[in-house]
Amino acid sequence: MGEAGRLIALVGMPGGGKSTVGRHLARRIGLPFADADAVIEARLGTSIRSFFELHGEEAFRDVEQQVVDELTLGPPTVIATGGGAVLREANRRVLHERCIVVYLRSAPEDLARRMRHDTQRPLLQVADPLAKLRELYAVRDPLYRETAHFIVDTGKPSVPMLVNRVLMQLELAGLAPASPPAGASSGPRRDR
Ligand code: S3P
C-alpha cells in the first residue's frame, strides 16, 4: 500500500451497496469500475441465476474465482465483488494481498428490507429471506473482516455519504487524494 491508484475491492453481503458505492467511488477518485458479477455474466453469456439453476453453485464459484484472480491482476480499478466471493480462501488471499479491501457491513435486517423485491439472487429465492440472510451473515461476517483492510458500516446513509465514509478511510490511511478535483472523472493524483 502507500500510493493512490491501487486496486480497491469492496466486499460485503448481497444488497449492501457494493456496486452502487463502487461506481460512485470510482468516479470520485478517477479509476475505472468493474462489477465482478457483471464480468461473470458476460463470460457465462447468461444470468447468474440461470447458471446456478443449470450448473449449481460450485461451478459458479469456479468462474467467480477465475474472474477475481484476473481482475485483481489487472490495472488500478475499483472492484465490486459478489457477496460470496470471500467463501473461497484463494479469493480472500488474492483480494487482501492485491487490493485495498473495504468491507461494507450491513445488518441482515436492513438487507432483507432493501432486497424484499429481489428475484435475481439465487440464494435469496427462499421462503424466509431474512432467516437466510442471518445464516449467511453468521458465516460470512468473519470472512469479510478477515479479507478487509477497512470496515465501513452502511446503516442508513445515502450513497454519497457512504462514498465519503469510504474515501475518508482511504484518506486517513494515505491511500487516496484528500480532495479530488470537483467533477473529476480521471487524472493523476495531485501532489500535496
Ligand atoms: C452471491 C451474491 C451475488 C452473486 C451470486 C452469489 C452470494 O452478488 O455473486 O448471486 O453468494 O452472496 P451480490 O453480492 O452482488 O448480490
Residues whose N, C-alpha, C, O or C-beta is under 5 A from the ligand:
A	BS01	S3P	G12 M13 P14 G15 D37 I48 T81 G82 G83 G84 R121 P122
